[in-house]
């Protein structure tokens, strides 16, 4: 485990070095909106709130792990750009995107983006002690609760217009179903609220975290398969049969993290069992090469065997967590196999960072970003940080 810790520390340093070198936009401020797989900057690409917030979280968390001044400086750069260009001064919240010069572009209020802003701002407060960052996170929490929380059926609606009025198209991306509630947004609202709660133990926030955990148990985890339900209507009727292995394994440890933040031993014990069950279900997507496949639709028997970077990152954390909870050797063996697959195929040793993904033929997926609306340092840097923390604590804790 000492050797593994060295490997993950080295990989964390390599990821941070890439983003420190290539991501800052010295001409227009903040960070580049898109960098190709050949490390070429797309000069006038739009800049997304999610990418900026994830960069903010990554360098803040890295500074908390190893307090080096340049890490905090990059976190501050991300914070200042987010505050200056993404915050809506008229209606509150954050824009989905701005143009390359920082002018509002897509002004919708996607709750997923608000959640990541809370996540990044809360971690930046932990790193810097900058009180306005925490205040911004608190304001975003109140806006989500005011405009997105479904008081009739529980949970959170996907998106609203700039002025918080209803939208016809709620989709997070073109590949998503146009439904009012999604597992993905609920998972990341929970993730954000958990991080905020560590620094602001507010009673209402605690109640909403408890409510989100209940939502996962009652509506989002299939009680038979233990896979997550991805898309649902406002009354929690499932609208998709697709299984997302990456989300299954990511939820396995994020749900437990939320339970641990609440400090209630009964809830913690319950979600330890949930973590193991979700990890076992996600492991159905492991392939012979060692990686975790992207999706499977039991309704059509269609497999997507591409192995995306973020899926491998989340698999590492979820499988190691399941092993430390349960002591079952299979989870540790799967963790080792995924890490071996990732090192051999997903890490780009020539140009830096990780490939977007690897095809079933074990070749890098062509034409995909190194940085963009979705490609970011959050999943893989966080995996390194989480694994380093887990390797430092005894099994079963």
C-alpha positions as MATLAB code, in Angstrom:
seq = 'XXXXXXXXXXXXXXXXXXXXXXXXXXXXXXXXXXXXXXXXXXXXXXXXXXXXXXXXXXXXXXXXXXXXXXXXXXXXXXXXXXXXXXXXXXXXXXXXXXXXXXXXXXXXXXXXXXXXXXXXXXXXXXXXXXXXXXXXXXXXXXXXXXXXXXXXXXXXXXXXXXXXXXXXXXXXXXXXXXXXXXXXXXXXXXXXXXXXXXXXXXXXXXXXXXXXXXXXXXXXXXXXXXXXXXXXXXXXXXXXXXXXXXXXXXXXXXXXXXXXXXXXXXXXXXXXXXXXXXXXXXXXXXXXXXXXXXXXXXXXXXXXXXXXXXXXXXXXXXXXXXXXXXXXXXXXXXXXXXXXXXXXXXXXXXXXXXXXXXXXXXXXXXXXXXXXXXXXXXXXXXXXXXXXXXXXXXXXX';
ca = [
       0.000    0.000    0.000;
       2.975    2.320    0.500;
       3.915    1.706   -3.130;
       0.336    2.383   -4.213;
       0.310    5.620   -2.244;
       3.467    6.724   -4.040;
       1.898    5.883   -7.403;
      -1.255    7.881   -6.706;
       0.703   10.844   -5.330;
       2.835   10.859   -8.469;
      -0.256   10.690  -10.645;
      -1.931   13.513   -8.729;
       1.166   15.654   -9.251;
       1.156   14.796  -12.962;
      -2.522   15.778  -13.370;
      -2.050   19.050  -11.491;
       1.034   19.867  -13.547;
      -0.937   19.428  -16.765;
      -3.751   21.742  -15.715;
      -1.328   24.281  -14.261;
       0.581   24.372  -17.545;
      -2.070   24.188  -20.254;
      -5.372   25.398  -18.777;
      -4.823   29.057  -17.731;
      -6.041   31.525  -20.346;
      -3.481   34.310  -20.218;
      -5.199   36.365  -22.923;
      -8.815   36.487  -21.781;
      -8.581   35.384  -18.155;
      -9.640   32.321  -16.245;
      -9.096   29.012  -18.015;
      -9.416   27.885  -21.606;
     -12.838   26.562  -22.543;
     -11.502   23.771  -24.730;
      -8.198   21.999  -25.357;
      -8.020   19.197  -27.926;
      -6.470   15.780  -27.428;
      -3.362   17.168  -29.160;
      -3.133   19.927  -26.517;
      -4.229   22.590  -28.983;
      -6.242   25.452  -27.503;
      -9.550   26.245  -29.210;
      -9.067   29.978  -28.839;
     -12.659   31.206  -28.908;
     -14.384   28.229  -27.306;
     -17.154   28.989  -24.796;
     -16.329   28.521  -21.121;
     -18.574   26.313  -19.012;
     -19.551   26.847  -15.394;
     -19.050   23.170  -14.609;
     -15.461   23.118  -15.899;
     -14.590   26.321  -14.023;
     -16.174   25.072  -10.786;
     -14.421   21.722  -11.087;
     -11.070   23.447  -11.588;
     -11.861   25.558   -8.518;
     -12.607   22.435   -6.483;
      -9.541   20.551   -7.742;
      -6.912   23.143   -6.905;
      -8.611   23.966   -3.607;
      -8.670   20.298   -2.574;
      -5.100   19.819   -3.777;
      -3.994   22.761   -1.645;
      -5.743   21.271    1.395;
      -3.809   18.050    0.725;
      -0.432   19.694    0.095;
      -0.416   23.448    0.867;
       1.746   24.768   -1.944;
       1.259   28.455   -2.876;
       0.853   27.888   -6.629;
      -2.102   25.547   -6.001;
      -3.922   28.177   -3.955;
      -3.093   30.802   -6.575;
      -4.773   28.719   -9.283;
      -7.773   28.086   -7.038;
      -8.046   31.835   -6.464;
      -7.842   32.447  -10.198;
     -10.788   30.069  -10.702;
     -12.759   31.647   -7.847;
     -12.285   35.183   -9.113;
     -13.275   34.255  -12.649;
     -16.368   32.405  -11.450;
     -17.419   35.348   -9.273;
     -16.749   37.956  -11.949;
     -18.228   36.247  -15.007;
     -20.559   33.376  -14.072;
     -22.584   34.866  -11.222;
     -25.828   36.440  -12.431;
     -25.986   39.902  -10.785;
     -29.658   40.377  -11.659;
     -31.375   37.074  -10.862;
     -28.753   35.215   -8.841;
     -27.293   31.799   -9.561;
     -24.676   30.986  -12.176;
     -24.869   30.983  -15.946;
     -24.376   27.689  -17.754;
     -21.738   29.240  -19.998;
     -19.984   32.432  -21.027;
     -18.119   33.216  -24.236;
     -14.345   33.259  -24.496;
     -14.284   36.885  -23.327;
     -16.436   36.123  -20.281;
     -19.728   37.537  -21.539;
     -22.941   35.605  -20.706;
     -23.768   33.014  -23.369;
     -26.212   30.375  -22.121;
     -27.907   31.962  -19.119;
     -30.104   29.040  -18.058;
     -29.978   27.952  -14.435;
     -28.974   24.308  -14.652;
     -29.132   22.973  -11.089;
     -26.233   20.639  -11.841;
     -24.027   23.688  -12.502;
     -25.224   25.457   -9.360;
     -24.332   22.341   -7.390;
     -20.798   22.281   -8.748;
     -20.410   25.955   -7.949;
     -21.366   25.192   -4.317;
     -18.912   22.290   -4.340;
     -16.024   24.410   -5.603;
     -16.802   27.437   -3.451;
     -17.056   25.340   -0.284;
     -13.718   23.660   -0.930;
     -12.132   27.019   -1.759;
     -13.332   28.322    1.602;
     -11.686   25.307    3.255;
      -8.424   26.088    1.464;
      -8.382   29.859    1.801;
     -10.682   30.848    4.647;
     -12.185   33.415    2.249;
     -15.556   34.154    3.852;
     -17.233   35.628    0.721;
     -16.748   32.275   -1.017;
     -18.702   30.525    1.722;
     -21.378   33.230    1.528;
     -21.698   32.643   -2.222;
     -22.146   28.925   -1.591;
     -24.813   29.607    1.025;
     -26.668   31.909   -1.389;
     -26.654   29.234   -4.096;
     -28.007   26.679   -1.629;
     -30.904   29.007   -0.796;
     -31.631   29.621   -4.483;
     -31.738   25.889   -5.240;
     -34.082   25.354   -2.328;
     -36.286   28.271   -3.348;
     -36.605   27.488   -7.048;
     -35.714   23.831   -7.677;
     -36.839   21.857   -4.633;
     -40.083   19.963   -5.296;
     -42.177   20.461   -2.195;
     -44.910   18.169   -3.476;
     -42.854   15.088   -4.362;
     -39.373   15.732   -2.994;
     -36.132   16.041   -4.886;
     -34.979   18.704   -7.316;
     -36.079   19.843  -10.767;
     -33.390   19.872  -13.426;
     -33.270   23.389  -14.806;
     -34.939   26.766  -15.056;
     -34.612   29.871  -17.189;
     -32.369   32.758  -16.221;
     -35.218   34.366  -14.248;
     -36.114   31.005  -12.635;
     -39.210   30.535  -14.781;
     -39.961   27.039  -16.221;
     -38.070   25.662  -19.218;
     -39.308   23.275  -21.910;
     -35.883   21.711  -22.528;
     -34.318   20.606  -19.249;
     -31.536   18.433  -20.635;
     -28.043   18.632  -19.238;
     -26.586   17.415  -22.548;
     -27.813   16.232  -25.923;
     -27.524   12.570  -24.927;
     -29.813   12.987  -21.903;
     -33.550   12.425  -21.708;
     -35.687   15.549  -21.315;
     -37.110   14.666  -17.909;
     -37.762   16.806  -14.857;
     -35.587   14.773  -12.502;
     -32.338   12.899  -12.997;
     -30.150   10.781  -10.791;
     -27.082   12.709  -11.952;
     -28.251   16.080  -10.694;
     -29.424   14.622   -7.387;
     -26.055   12.920   -6.871;
     -24.132   16.128   -7.392;
     -26.484   18.265   -5.339;
     -25.849   15.764   -2.529;
     -22.098   15.934   -3.123;
     -22.179   19.742   -2.987;
     -24.415   19.925    0.059;
     -22.176   17.461    1.910;
     -19.097   19.599    1.299;
     -20.945   22.766    2.283;
     -22.241   21.116    5.466;
     -18.704   20.402    6.665;
     -18.105   24.143    6.865;
     -21.630   25.339    7.604;
     -23.567   22.846    9.781;
     -26.915   24.502    9.115;
     -30.054   22.689   10.323;
     -31.968   23.174    7.049;
     -28.990   21.982    5.026;
     -28.757   18.874    7.220;
     -32.456   18.152    6.665;
     -32.017   18.418    2.898;
     -29.037   16.044    2.928;
     -31.128   13.534    4.862;
     -33.912   14.026    2.331;
     -31.560   13.370   -0.572;
     -30.337   10.145    1.001;
     -33.971    9.087    1.400;
     -34.631    9.922   -2.254;
     -31.840    7.578   -3.330;
     -33.190    4.756   -1.193;
     -36.824    5.281   -2.191;
     -36.563    6.234   -5.854;
     -33.108    6.209   -7.430;
     -31.663    2.814   -6.448;
     -33.453   -0.115   -8.047;
     -34.154   -2.477   -5.116;
     -33.805   -5.566   -7.320;
     -30.742   -4.795   -9.461;
     -29.038   -2.235   -7.174;
     -28.353   -0.119  -10.259;
     -29.324    3.535  -10.377;
     -32.367    4.831  -12.238;
     -31.127    7.649  -14.447;
     -34.169    9.612  -15.655;
     -37.522   10.095  -13.936;
     -40.587   12.313  -14.092;
     -41.571   14.629  -11.259;
     -43.487   11.795   -9.536;
     -40.430    9.541   -9.656;
     -41.653    7.261  -12.439;
     -38.570    5.820  -14.215;
     -38.186    6.886  -17.850;
     -35.072    4.953  -18.815;
     -33.696    1.439  -18.469;
     -30.049    2.312  -19.174;
     -27.439    1.292  -16.584;
     -24.532    3.698  -16.056;
     -21.750    1.753  -14.361;
     -19.729    4.879  -13.632;
     -22.583    6.539  -11.810;
     -23.324    3.354   -9.863;
     -19.794    3.216   -8.500;
     -19.542    6.977   -7.959;
     -22.762    6.962   -5.945;
     -21.474    4.033   -3.882;
     -18.936    6.204   -2.088;
     -20.601    9.632   -2.377;
     -23.735    8.423   -0.586;
     -21.603    7.015    2.209;
     -19.619   10.254    2.390;
     -22.883   12.178    2.904;
     -24.005    9.767    5.608;
     -20.667   10.118    7.381;
     -20.934   13.909    7.298;
     -24.215   13.673    9.209;
     -22.490   11.670   11.949;
     -25.437    9.367   12.644;
     -24.103    5.835   13.160;
     -27.357    4.145   12.137;
     -27.386    6.043    8.834;
     -23.681    5.368    8.320;
     -24.154    1.624    8.822;
     -27.070    1.630    6.394;
     -25.058    3.358    3.673;
     -22.048    1.137    4.203;
     -24.300   -1.688    3.076;
     -25.560    0.448    0.196;
     -21.973    1.217   -0.855;
     -21.089   -2.469   -1.060;
     -24.290   -3.331   -2.949;
     -23.783   -0.535   -5.506;
     -20.133   -1.500   -5.986;
     -21.101   -5.119   -6.607;
     -23.716   -4.032   -9.156;
     -21.264   -1.701  -10.906;
     -18.701   -4.503  -11.114;
     -21.008   -6.245  -13.594;
     -19.571   -3.770  -16.106;
     -15.944   -4.805  -15.627;
     -14.410   -6.250  -18.764;
     -11.588   -8.773  -19.223;
      -8.989   -6.071  -19.862;
      -9.679   -4.671  -16.387;
     -11.580   -1.477  -17.238;
     -15.157   -0.548  -16.401;
     -17.501   -0.207  -19.376;
     -19.676    2.853  -19.866;
     -23.280    1.670  -20.176;
     -25.657   -1.219  -20.705;
     -29.334   -1.132  -21.642;
     -31.107   -4.326  -20.539;
     -34.162   -3.371  -22.615;
     -32.192   -3.680  -25.844;
     -29.240   -5.786  -24.598;
     -26.953   -3.067  -26.005;
     -23.524   -2.604  -24.422;
     -21.316    0.465  -24.699;
     -17.916   -0.988  -23.926;
     -15.986    2.261  -24.228;
     -14.059    2.902  -21.042;
     -14.274    6.598  -20.193;
     -11.680    8.329  -18.029;
     -14.132    9.398  -15.339;
     -15.639    5.932  -15.028;
     -12.230    4.420  -14.256;
     -11.491    7.175  -11.749;
     -14.746    6.608   -9.863;
     -14.308    2.840  -10.032;
     -10.991    3.125   -8.215;
     -12.538    4.997   -5.297;
     -15.727    2.952   -5.117;
     -14.038   -0.439   -5.276;
     -11.411    0.418   -2.675;
     -14.142    1.787   -0.411;
     -16.175   -1.399   -0.792;
     -13.110   -3.485    0.057;
     -12.304   -1.495    3.174;
     -15.912   -1.755    4.364;
     -16.511   -5.408    3.590;
     -13.062   -7.006    3.619;
     -14.069   -8.969    0.505;
     -10.885   -9.657   -1.529;
     -12.714   -9.454   -4.870;
     -13.168   -5.701   -4.467;
      -9.472   -5.175   -3.837;
      -8.582   -7.379   -6.812;
     -10.953   -5.361   -8.994;
      -9.454   -2.107   -7.713;
      -5.961   -3.315   -8.631;
      -7.167   -4.447  -12.069;
      -8.819   -1.099  -12.846;
      -5.718    0.804  -11.755;
      -3.517   -1.458  -13.888;
      -5.843   -0.929  -16.869;
      -5.863    2.824  -16.289;
      -2.082    3.071  -16.085;
      -1.588    0.963  -19.203;
      -4.273    2.500  -21.405;
      -5.927    5.674  -20.077;
      -2.973    7.787  -18.947;
      -1.488    9.823  -21.797;
       2.222    9.659  -21.096;
       3.152   11.615  -24.220;
       0.910   14.683  -23.963;
      -0.170   14.548  -20.323;
      -3.441   14.052  -18.441;
      -5.802   11.147  -19.276;
      -7.409   10.245  -22.562;
     -11.151   10.848  -22.691;
     -11.581    7.116  -22.989;
     -10.480    3.834  -24.477;
     -12.487    1.862  -27.005;
     -13.270   -1.830  -26.716;
     -10.323   -2.340  -29.100;
      -8.080   -0.705  -26.447;
      -7.358    2.375  -28.567;
      -7.853    5.994  -27.408;
     -11.230    7.425  -28.393;
     -10.479    9.755  -31.298;
     -11.242   13.464  -31.455;
     -12.099   13.936  -27.782;
     -11.084   16.866  -25.585;
      -8.390   17.035  -22.964;
     -10.318   19.956  -21.482;
     -13.840   21.160  -22.217;
     -17.364   21.427  -20.911;
     -17.082   17.899  -19.478;
     -13.401   16.949  -19.540;
     -11.878   18.246  -16.355;
      -9.366   17.498  -13.567;
     -12.048   16.715  -11.001;
     -12.673   12.981  -11.394;
      -9.098   11.780  -11.729;
      -7.465   14.244   -9.312;
     -10.196   13.529   -6.784;
      -9.679    9.793   -7.210;
      -6.006   10.228   -6.328;
      -6.872   12.346   -3.277;
      -9.560    9.948   -2.075;
      -7.389    6.880   -2.538;
      -4.472    8.482   -0.715;
      -6.818    9.179    2.192;
      -8.138    5.599    2.161;
      -4.724    4.009    1.966;
      -3.741    5.981    5.062;
      -6.529    4.557    7.208;
      -7.086    1.006    8.463;
      -9.411   -1.494    6.801;
     -12.990   -1.348    8.015;
     -12.893    2.348    8.978;
];
